Amino acid sequence: MHREFADVLTYLFDAAHGNHIHVDIGRFGPEQPRLIRRSHAQVQAVQAICRHVWGRTDVEVTGDFDYVTRDATTRILEQAGGPGELADSREAWQAFLVATMEHA
């Protein structure tokens, strides 16, 4: 969902989304989204992906793009042959999500 939609709200975001997922093209319109480090929802998703798909149990789901999250995503992108750091470009964000889908 995060590959195609700018905003994906789940139970991680708040209790109001405990029984459904909210998706919105939001700020990017028809363009594929990129990571915005200050987006609590996107960062929560990244952290959950790192923990539950990639086995990075050192990453806590806080919604803050901290050093541990940055390090984990950089290593995942390196492993997947992706470009740069996760928040650097739309291409890096998309590469991270595709690598996650393939890994899962």
Helices and strands as residue ranges (DSSP letters): E 7-9, G 15-17, E 22-24, G 26-28, H 40-52, H 67-80, G 86-88, H 90-103
